[in-house]
């Protein structure tokens, strides 16, 4: 991995974990950290695009209060919104 790609991944993780709403820091940050090391350039582009979406919109989509607009929909966003952040995601603590 080049320094450029390493720095890009670090910036993406930082942005994902410092969004402004603690719950979204957790949801987005946890998802991004689980994927960023294996992401190719196209997926990094998509993660950066998702990070531009306001927290209020992501929260509304995550809770099902509003549907994801067609122009924002993507397989990666849908995967993030459908991820269960419980023991099935984090693994068995025992």
N, C-alpha and C positions, 0 to 999 in steps of 0.2 A: 504494500500500500504506500502510495506516495504521501509526502507531507501534506500536499494540497488536499488529498482525499481524507487523510487523518484529521486535518483541521476542519474540514467541512463536516465530518461526522461529529466532532466535538461541538461545533457551533449548533448543529441540529439538536443534539442531546441537551445542550444548555437551554436553547429556546423552548424545547418541549417540557422542561422541568421548571421553567421560570415564566409561566404564562400570566399569572396574576390571580387566578382563582385556584385555591389549593386543590380542590377536587379535580380540576382539569390538569393541574401540574401532575397529579398522581396518575390519572387515566392516560393522558397523552404521553407523559414522560415514561411511564412503565412500558407502554406499548412500543414507543420509539426505541428505548434502551434494549428491548428484546429483539429488535430487528436491524438496527442500524449497522452493526458490524458486518452482516452478510448482505446488505443492500448494494445493488448495483447502481450505476449512475441514474438510470430512469427512476428507480425507487427512491433514491435520494431526492430527485427533483420533485416527486410526488409528495414525499414527506415535507419538503419545504413549502409546497403549495398548501398542504393541509395546515401547516403551522401559521399560515396567513389568515386562516378562518378565525373570526372572533370567538372567544370562549362561550359567549352567550348562545351563539348558533350551535356550536358543538354540543353544549349541554342540552339544548332543546332537542337535538337529534338523538343524543345518547339516551335521554329519558323517554323518547317517543312523543314528546309534546308537539313536535313539528316534524314533518317528513323532510328528508334531505332533498333539496332542490336538484333537479336534473343536471344543472350545470356544475354542481359541486360533487355529484356522485362519482365514485370510483371504487374499484374492487378493494383497494388498500384502505380507503376511508370506511367502507362497509365492514371490513375485517376489524378495524379498530373499534368501531361502534358496537360490534357484536361480541367482542372479547369479554369473557367473564373474568373479572379480577378477584378470584377467590382461590381456594386451595387447588383447584384444577389448573390455574395459571401459574401459581407460585410453587406448586409441588407440595408433597407431604412434609410437614415440619418435623416429623419424627424420624 
